[in-house]
């Protein structure tokens, strides 16, 4: 995805993922097979559960459910789509690059796809938690799964 997105295009991508989130639903099938993390925010309406189905150190499925603001919903929806099919090292790298971008550190935009629309989030410090809540849940799942293997 080109980095030269206009602010209007970025807003449209965010609104599309907020109004029509593809991955905002409870898991289809046996929920017990999914690893899940509940996240909420004291400063926003965000109260979500992120579900990840893992098999052979690969993200097979990812979705989320609950109540979330525009930024949290769009960010988590984009993240879920981006993670499906990724190996753990790939997923961890993408999360690292996303967090670097959010915190204005050097990052690789090539792996972020539509998540690049959150590149200016640091300019609105109050929105950083909204833009990272789903990503933090995924990171917790990846870390938990990694420690279980050892």
Backbone as a chain_set.jsonl record, in Angstrom:
{"seq": "XXXXXXXXXXXXXXXXXXXXXXXXXXXXXXXXXXXXXXXXXXXXXXXXXXXXXXXXXXXXXXXXXXXXXXXXXXXXXXXXXXXXXXXXXXXXXXXXXXXXXXXXXXXXXXXXXXXXXXXXXXXXXXXXXXXXXXXXXXXXXXXXXXXXXX", "coords": {"N": [[0.849, -1.18, 0.0], [0.608, 2.176, -0.852], [2.455, 4.799, 0.74], [1.729, 7.332, 0.349], [-0.889, 8.141, 0.98], [-3.748, 10.172, 1.087], [-5.053, 12.315, 3.699], [-7.845, 12.185, 3.614], [-8.307, 9.753, 2.261], [-7.213, 7.998, 4.122], [-8.933, 8.395, 6.313], [-11.262, 7.395, 5.137], [-10.671, 4.652, 4.806], [-10.431, 3.907, 7.492], [-13.061, 4.478, 8.374], [-14.506, 2.69, 6.765], [-13.684, 0.211, 7.823], [-14.658, 0.508, 10.371], [-17.453, 0.842, 10.065], [-18.162, -1.422, 8.619], [-16.946, -3.891, 9.737], [-15.031, -6.71, 9.028], [-14.074, -8.735, 10.632], [-15.266, -8.598, 13.105], [-16.789, -10.372, 15.218], [-17.951, -13.17, 17.126], [-15.977, -16.156, 17.516], [-16.308, -18.58, 14.908], [-17.519, -21.744, 15.171], [-15.863, -24.006, 17.422], [-15.315, -22.331, 20.234], [-13.601, -22.838, 22.326], [-11.219, -23.65, 21.246], [-9.886, -21.421, 20.544], [-7.495, -18.99, 21.468], [-7.807, -16.373, 23.76], [-8.051, -12.929, 24.652], [-9.115, -10.506, 26.874], [-9.656, -7.057, 26.657], [-9.826, -3.74, 27.889], [-10.64, -0.249, 28.291], [-9.984, 2.518, 30.361], [-10.374, 5.06, 29.564], [-12.022, 5.203, 27.38], [-14.741, 3.78, 25.426], [-13.975, 1.266, 24.85], [-14.112, -2.196, 25.037], [-13.26, -5.143, 24.532], [-12.877, -8.506, 23.232], [-10.29, -10.346, 21.965], [-9.856, -12.934, 19.724], [-7.895, -15.694, 18.819], [-7.035, -18.261, 16.677], [-4.786, -20.787, 16.775], [-2.454, -22.841, 15.156], [0.141, -25.08, 14.745], [2.114, -23.078, 15.198], [1.088, -20.934, 13.757], [-1.136, -18.358, 12.758], [-4.322, -19.146, 12.341], [-6.921, -18.221, 12.362], [-8.489, -15.126, 13.214], [-10.339, -12.912, 15.185], [-12.617, -10.532, 16.675], [-14.665, -9.3, 19.37], [-17.201, -7.314, 20.936], [-17.501, -4.005, 22.355], [-16.385, -1.051, 20.879], [-14.6, 1.973, 20.109], [-14.367, 4.019, 17.117], [-11.654, 4.105, 16.177], [-10.434, 1.954, 17.575], [-12.012, -0.227, 16.724], [-11.611, -0.197, 13.895], [-8.798, -0.444, 13.734], [-8.347, -2.92, 15.046], [-9.833, -4.617, 13.424], [-8.487, -4.41, 10.961], [-6.03, -5.451, 11.817], [-6.713, -8.129, 12.459], [-7.367, -9.213, 9.911], [-4.905, -8.913, 8.7], [-3.282, -10.671, 10.108], [-4.127, -13.321, 9.75], [-3.058, -16.404, 8.585], [-0.417, -15.904, 8.996], [2.825, -16.799, 10.219], [4.116, -17.26, 13.569], [6.6, -15.798, 13.938], [6.356, -13.974, 11.777], [3.963, -12.639, 12.456], [4.667, -11.492, 14.925], [6.68, -9.752, 14.073], [5.224, -7.981, 12.453], [3.514, -6.831, 14.373], [5.438, -5.576, 15.945], [6.442, -3.705, 14.087], [4.164, -2.173, 13.644], [3.73, -1.083, 16.222], [6.102, 0.386, 16.434], [5.626, 2.283, 14.414], [3.349, 3.597, 15.453], [4.466, 4.798, 17.698], [6.201, 6.569, 16.608], [8.726, 5.636, 15.772], [11.384, 4.176, 13.83], [10.169, 2.174, 11.172], [8.949, -0.6, 9.17], [7.077, -0.002, 6.507], [6.121, -1.668, 4.543], [5.043, -4.065, 5.499], [2.694, -3.501, 6.746], [0.318, -2.999, 5.38], [-3.05, -2.012, 5.197], [-2.983, -1.039, 7.785], [-1.296, 1.039, 7.893], [-2.695, 3.375, 7.812], [-2.889, 4.404, 10.325], [-0.704, 5.902, 10.87], [-0.371, 8.534, 11.765], [-1.209, 8.62, 14.354], [0.203, 9.174, 16.728], [0.168, 11.895, 16.9], [-2.142, 12.463, 18.109], [-2.288, 11.885, 21.067], [-4.131, 10.817, 22.911], [-5.428, 8.912, 21.46], [-3.748, 6.811, 21.032], [-3.889, 4.511, 22.692], [-6.36, 3.529, 21.848], [-5.783, 2.841, 19.209], [-4.054, 0.76, 19.585], [-5.096, -1.221, 21.22], [-6.266, -3.718, 20.364], [-4.046, -4.801, 19.104], [-2.307, -5.024, 21.246], [-3.59, -7.051, 22.654], [-3.319, -9.176, 20.835], [-0.527, -9.385, 20.836], [-0.135, -10.227, 23.462], [-1.347, -12.752, 23.349], [0.354, -14.024, 21.487], [2.772, -13.979, 22.922], [2.048, -15.468, 25.2], [1.486, -17.942, 24.041], [3.99, -18.538, 23.024], [5.505, -18.843, 25.376], [4.275, -21.09, 26.455], [5.196, -23.094, 24.817], [7.803, -23.538, 25.524]], "CA": [[0.0, 0.0, 0.0], [1.458, 3.373, -0.911], [2.463, 5.637, 1.929], [1.238, 8.646, -0.054], [-2.333, 8.237, 1.144], [-4.216, 11.476, 1.565], [-5.81, 12.193, 4.952], [-9.212, 11.778, 3.282], [-8.275, 8.318, 1.959], [-6.968, 7.289, 5.381], [-10.195, 8.446, 7.061], [-12.229, 6.512, 4.484], [-10.307, 3.269, 5.149], [-10.801, 3.729, 8.896], [-14.525, 4.433, 8.465], [-14.964, 1.435, 6.153], [-13.45, -0.882, 8.775], [-15.521, 0.729, 11.529], [-18.853, 0.638, 9.704], [-18.343, -2.778, 8.073], [-15.796, -4.715, 10.123], [-15.119, -8.085, 8.535], [-13.641, -9.7, 11.652], [-15.914, -8.31, 14.392], [-17.774, -11.41, 15.511], [-17.427, -14.261, 17.956], [-15.43, -17.22, 16.667], [-17.215, -19.527, 14.285], [-17.059, -23.077, 15.56], [-15.54, -24.284, 18.821], [-14.63, -21.191, 20.853], [-12.566, -23.322, 23.247], [-9.969, -23.844, 20.516], [-9.304, -20.097, 20.347], [-6.895, -18.27, 22.58], [-8.521, -15.103, 23.815], [-7.633, -11.933, 25.639], [-10.063, -9.412, 27.087], [-9.015, -5.752, 26.836], [-10.745, -2.617, 28.007], [-9.978, 1.035, 28.466], [-10.585, 3.411, 31.346], [-10.584, 6.374, 28.936], [-12.814, 5.077, 26.157], [-15.766, 2.738, 25.55], [-13.404, 0.001, 24.391], [-14.247, -3.382, 25.874], [-13.261, -6.161, 23.482], [-12.162, -9.766, 23.372], [-9.625, -10.746, 20.731], [-9.779, -14.389, 19.621], [-6.93, -16.143, 17.819], [-6.917, -19.709, 16.529], [-3.384, -21.068, 16.477], [-2.123, -24.231, 14.85], [1.502, -25.22, 14.225], [2.753, -21.756, 15.266], [0.559, -20.103, 12.689], [-2.453, -17.795, 13.031], [-5.275, -19.737, 11.402], [-8.075, -17.335, 12.334], [-8.464, -14.05, 14.203], [-11.544, -12.088, 15.182], [-12.808, -9.836, 17.947], [-16.049, -8.984, 19.639], [-17.375, -6.369, 22.023], [-17.817, -2.619, 22.039], [-15.146, -0.288, 20.699], [-14.699, 3.216, 19.353], [-14.023, 3.94, 15.695], [-10.232, 3.788, 15.977], [-10.186, 0.593, 18.071], [-12.677, -1.185, 15.84], [-10.923, -0.237, 12.601], [-7.444, -0.953, 13.935], [-8.401, -4.346, 15.374], [-10.337, -5.309, 12.24], [-7.364, -4.471, 10.018], [-5.046, -6.362, 12.395], [-7.165, -9.516, 12.307], [-7.182, -9.596, 8.518], [-3.474, -8.937, 8.4], [-2.606, -11.756, 10.819], [-4.547, -14.656, 9.324], [-2.106, -17.063, 7.703], [0.971, -15.547, 9.337], [3.535, -17.567, 11.233], [4.362, -16.447, 14.756], [7.626, -14.769, 13.7], [5.803, -12.931, 10.901], [2.985, -11.868, 13.228], [5.402, -10.685, 15.914], [7.372, -8.688, 13.341], [4.218, -6.998, 12.042], [3.105, -6.112, 15.589], [6.571, -4.707, 16.299], [6.492, -2.598, 13.134], [2.996, -1.333, 13.916], [4.008, -0.322, 17.445], [7.129, 1.38, 16.1], [4.968, 3.356, 13.666], [2.479, 4.338, 16.375], [5.297, 5.564, 18.627], [7.079, 7.398, 15.776], [10.065, 5.068, 15.626], [11.601, 3.642, 12.48], [9.368, 0.975, 10.927], [8.866, -1.101, 7.807], [5.684, 0.181, 6.073], [5.738, -2.697, 3.576], [4.348, -5.195, 6.118], [1.533, -3.022, 7.491], [-0.867, -2.945, 4.542], [-3.957, -0.917, 5.554], [-2.68, -0.518, 9.125], [-0.507, 2.261, 7.678], [-3.572, 4.542, 7.991], [-2.757, 4.906, 11.7], [0.644, 6.465, 10.99], [-0.366, 9.838, 12.44], [-1.866, 8.478, 15.651], [0.995, 9.794, 17.797], [-0.181, 13.318, 16.976], [-3.312, 12.514, 18.982], [-1.84, 10.965, 22.113], [-5.269, 10.153, 23.551], [-5.905, 7.837, 20.579], [-2.753, 5.741, 20.926], [-4.426, 3.284, 23.305], [-7.425, 3.046, 20.966], [-5.169, 2.255, 18.01], [-3.197, -0.381, 19.925], [-5.725, -2.159, 22.156], [-6.351, -5.044, 19.748], [-2.676, -5.243, 18.845], [-1.769, -5.444, 22.546], [-4.196, -8.356, 22.946], [-2.65, -10.158, 19.978], [0.838, -9.556, 21.335], [-0.246, -11.042, 24.679], [-1.614, -14.129, 22.903], [1.583, -14.557, 20.884], [3.738, -14.2, 24.004], [1.553, -16.572, 26.019], [1.67, -19.173, 23.279], [5.437, -18.756, 22.933], [5.972, -19.349, 26.675], [3.736, -22.435, 26.641], [5.981, -24.038, 24.026], [9.116, -23.772, 26.128]], "C": [[0.89, 1.237, 0.0], [1.338, 4.21, 0.349], [1.855, 7.003, 1.604], [-0.288, 8.744, -0.007], [-2.706, 9.629, 1.635], [-4.948, 11.27, 2.894], [-7.257, 11.732, 4.703], [-9.282, 10.277, 2.997], [-8.082, 7.507, 3.245], [-8.242, 7.265, 6.225], [-11.219, 7.481, 6.465], [-11.942, 5.042, 4.807], [-10.71, 2.972, 6.592], [-12.318, 3.6, 9.029], [-15.097, 3.15, 7.852], [-14.816, 0.266, 7.127], [-14.288, -0.728, 10.036], [-16.972, 0.373, 11.204], [-19.152, -0.785, 9.22], [-17.169, -3.681, 8.449], [-15.999, -6.181, 9.712], [-14.864, -9.113, 9.639], [-14.258, -9.444, 13.023], [-17.084, -9.27, 14.571], [-17.129, -12.418, 16.458], [-16.876, -15.334, 17.013], [-16.519, -18.131, 16.125], [-16.676, -20.921, 14.619], [-16.77, -23.137, 17.055], [-14.688, -23.172, 19.424], [-13.481, -21.655, 21.737], [-11.22, -23.559, 22.555], [-9.217, -22.531, 20.297], [-8.639, -19.603, 21.623], [-7.562, -16.904, 22.568], [-7.984, -14.219, 24.925], [-8.685, -10.833, 25.667], [-9.268, -8.135, 27.327], [-10.101, -4.704, 27.01], [-9.941, -1.358, 28.296], [-10.726, 1.873, 29.493], [-10.972, 4.745, 30.711], [-11.512, 6.357, 27.731], [-13.859, 3.987, 26.379], [-15.216, 1.346, 25.244], [-13.503, -1.097, 25.443], [-14.392, -4.559, 24.916], [-12.559, -7.442, 23.935], [-11.583, -10.083, 22.004], [-9.446, -12.261, 20.788], [-8.784, -14.753, 18.521], [-6.883, -17.667, 17.845], [-5.516, -19.996, 16.017], [-3.221, -22.548, 16.178], [-0.741, -24.245, 14.212], [2.211, -23.873, 14.125], [2.353, -20.834, 14.126], [-0.818, -19.595, 13.111], [-3.403, -18.301, 11.94], [-6.506, -18.842, 11.242], [-7.899, -16.281, 13.421], [-9.751, -13.249, 14.056], [-11.654, -11.397, 16.543], [-14.28, -9.527, 18.12], [-16.105, -8.026, 20.814], [-17.727, -4.991, 21.504], [-16.505, -1.852, 21.926], [-15.417, 0.971, 19.879], [-14.256, 2.992, 17.904], [-12.585, 3.477, 15.481], [-9.927, 2.356, 16.414], [-10.792, -0.457, 17.15], [-11.917, -1.32, 14.527], [-9.54, -0.854, 12.736], [-7.44, -2.461, 14.182], [-8.899, -5.152, 14.183], [-9.224, -5.474, 11.2], [-6.33, -5.476, 10.51], [-5.449, -7.817, 12.194], [-6.945, -10.006, 10.875], [-5.73, -9.756, 8.135], [-2.783, -10.163, 8.986], [-2.954, -13.15, 10.328], [-3.565, -15.2, 8.293], [-0.648, -16.779, 8.031], [1.547, -16.515, 10.353], [3.755, -16.671, 12.441], [5.469, -15.422, 14.53], [7.125, -13.644, 12.802], [4.845, -12.032, 11.675], [3.685, -10.96, 14.234], [6.109, -9.516, 15.236], [6.383, -7.592, 12.932], [3.757, -6.174, 13.248], [4.201, -5.131, 16.003], [6.631, -3.489, 15.376], [5.33, -1.633, 13.344], [3.248, -0.462, 15.151], [5.09, 0.728, 17.217], [6.503, 2.571, 15.373], [4.137, 4.232, 14.607], [3.289, 5.257, 17.284], [6.393, 6.358, 17.921], [8.539, 6.945, 15.779], [10.197, 4.556, 14.194], [10.826, 2.335, 12.322], [9.373, 0.629, 9.449], [7.403, -0.989, 7.339], [5.194, -0.937, 5.153], [4.929, -3.842, 4.182], [3.019, -4.788, 6.765], [0.233, -2.951, 6.696], [-1.761, -1.783, 4.99], [-3.698, -0.336, 6.942], [-1.864, 0.771, 9.041], [-1.374, 3.514, 7.9], [-3.501, 5.125, 9.399], [-1.404, 5.568, 11.945], [0.705, 7.798, 11.733], [-0.977, 9.796, 13.836], [-1.104, 9.17, 16.774], [0.687, 11.283, 17.953], [-1.429, 13.543, 17.828], [-3.081, 11.503, 20.101], [-2.985, 10.199, 22.775], [-5.776, 8.969, 22.729], [-4.925, 6.674, 20.458], [-3.29, 4.439, 21.509], [-5.525, 2.682, 22.428], [-6.84, 2.298, 19.762], [-4.353, 1.004, 18.312], [-3.883, -1.446, 20.77], [-5.83, -3.58, 21.589], [-4.981, -5.649, 19.502], [-2.014, -5.718, 20.13], [-2.315, -6.817, 22.934], [-3.526, -9.444, 22.12], [-1.242, -10.434, 20.486], [0.843, -10.428, 22.593], [-0.484, -12.513, 24.323], [-0.357, -14.756, 22.327], [2.622, -14.864, 21.951], [3.324, -15.384, 24.864], [1.798, -17.907, 25.316], [3.14, -19.542, 23.183], [5.969, -19.36, 24.243], [5.455, -20.756, 26.947], [4.564, -23.48, 25.916], [7.304, -24.399, 24.671], [9.066, -24.801, 27.22]], "O": [[1.833, 1.319, 0.787], [0.266, 4.316, 0.946], [1.504, 7.75, 2.518], [-0.897, 9.37, -0.874], [-2.038, 10.188, 2.505], [-5.411, 10.165, 3.179], [-7.817, 10.977, 5.497], [-10.211, 9.604, 3.443], [-8.708, 6.464, 3.431], [-8.591, 6.228, 6.789], [-11.958, 6.825, 7.199], [-12.87, 4.272, 5.054], [-11.264, 1.911, 6.88], [-12.805, 2.708, 9.724], [-16.065, 2.592, 8.368], [-15.714, -0.569, 7.243], [-14.598, -1.717, 10.7], [-17.637, -0.316, 11.978], [-20.263, -1.285, 9.394], [-16.471, -4.183, 7.568], [-17.022, -6.792, 10.022], [-15.38, -10.23, 9.583], [-13.809, -10.023, 14.011], [-18.205, -9.01, 14.134], [-15.905, -12.494, 16.564], [-17.268, -15.404, 15.848], [-17.513, -18.412, 16.795], [-15.509, -21.221, 14.369], [-17.365, -22.406, 17.847], [-13.489, -23.082, 19.158], [-12.489, -20.941, 21.885], [-10.192, -23.655, 23.225], [-8.048, -22.536, 19.91], [-9.165, -19.781, 22.722], [-7.847, -16.347, 21.508], [-7.534, -14.684, 25.973], [-9.089, -10.304, 24.631], [-8.316, -8.13, 28.107], [-11.153, -4.763, 26.374], [-8.73, -1.403, 28.514], [-11.956, 1.925, 29.489], [-11.801, 5.476, 31.252], [-11.757, 7.401, 27.126], [-13.855, 3.338, 27.424], [-15.936, 0.356, 25.372], [-13.043, -0.948, 26.575], [-15.503, -4.928, 24.535], [-11.769, -7.45, 24.879], [-12.3, -10.088, 21.004], [-8.948, -12.801, 21.775], [-8.824, -14.192, 17.426], [-6.714, -18.279, 18.899], [-5.113, -19.509, 14.96], [-3.785, -23.399, 16.866], [-0.481, -23.513, 13.258], [2.828, -23.559, 13.107], [3.16, -20.065, 13.605], [-1.58, -20.322, 13.749], [-3.29, -17.926, 10.773], [-7.063, -18.714, 10.151], [-7.233, -16.523, 14.428], [-10.191, -12.949, 12.946], [-10.862, -11.663, 17.448], [-15.044, -9.494, 17.155], [-15.159, -7.94, 21.598], [-18.186, -4.828, 20.374], [-15.622, -1.987, 22.773], [-16.342, 1.019, 19.068], [-13.827, 1.9, 17.533], [-12.332, 2.565, 14.695], [-9.237, 1.625, 15.703], [-10.151, -1.46, 16.835], [-11.611, -2.431, 14.095], [-9.157, -1.701, 11.929], [-6.633, -3.19, 13.605], [-8.427, -6.267, 13.956], [-9.05, -6.552, 10.633], [-5.808, -6.266, 9.723], [-4.625, -8.645, 11.805], [-6.4, -11.088, 10.66], [-5.373, -10.628, 7.342], [-1.801, -10.645, 8.422], [-2.152, -14.073, 10.476], [-3.276, -14.563, 7.28], [0.254, -17.348, 7.415], [0.84, -16.993, 11.241], [3.599, -15.454, 12.348], [5.292, -14.261, 14.902], [7.439, -12.478, 13.043], [4.907, -10.808, 11.561], [3.328, -9.79, 14.373], [6.131, -8.408, 15.774], [6.685, -6.405, 13.058], [3.625, -4.954, 13.151], [3.916, -3.991, 16.369], [6.848, -2.369, 15.839], [5.497, -0.418, 13.233], [3.01, 0.745, 15.127], [5.003, 1.835, 17.747], [6.812, 3.723, 15.675], [4.218, 5.459, 14.557], [2.854, 6.363, 17.603], [7.378, 6.766, 18.536], [9.46, 7.762, 15.789], [9.22, 4.516, 13.446], [10.825, 1.493, 13.22], [9.742, 1.438, 8.597], [6.573, -1.805, 7.74], [3.988, -1.132, 5.001], [4.202, -4.525, 3.461], [2.297, -5.643, 7.277], [-0.843, -2.851, 7.285], [-1.267, -0.667, 5.148], [-4.16, 0.766, 7.236], [-1.762, 1.508, 10.022], [-0.839, 4.595, 8.149], [-4.001, 6.224, 9.639], [-1.005, 5.772, 13.091], [1.753, 8.146, 12.278], [-1.232, 10.843, 14.432], [-1.727, 9.705, 17.692], [0.919, 11.861, 19.014], [-1.733, 14.671, 18.217], [-3.623, 10.398, 20.073], [-2.811, 9.042, 23.158], [-6.483, 8.112, 23.257], [-5.247, 5.657, 19.844], [-3.163, 3.382, 20.89], [-5.607, 1.463, 22.285], [-7.35, 1.252, 19.359], [-3.995, 0.264, 17.396], [-3.287, -2.496, 21.013], [-5.508, -4.543, 22.285], [-4.778, -6.851, 19.669], [-1.254, -6.686, 20.123], [-1.588, -7.648, 23.478], [-3.203, -10.512, 22.64], [-0.817, -11.587, 20.557], [1.725, -11.269, 22.764], [0.109, -13.408, 24.925], [-0.034, -15.901, 22.645], [3.283, -15.901, 21.891], [4.16, -16.215, 25.219], [2.258, -18.872, 25.928], [3.497, -20.718, 23.251], [6.788, -20.279, 24.217], [6.136, -21.54, 27.608], [4.629, -24.631, 26.35], [7.865, -25.458, 24.389], [10.092, -25.108, 27.826]]}, "num_chains": 1, "name": "protein.A"}
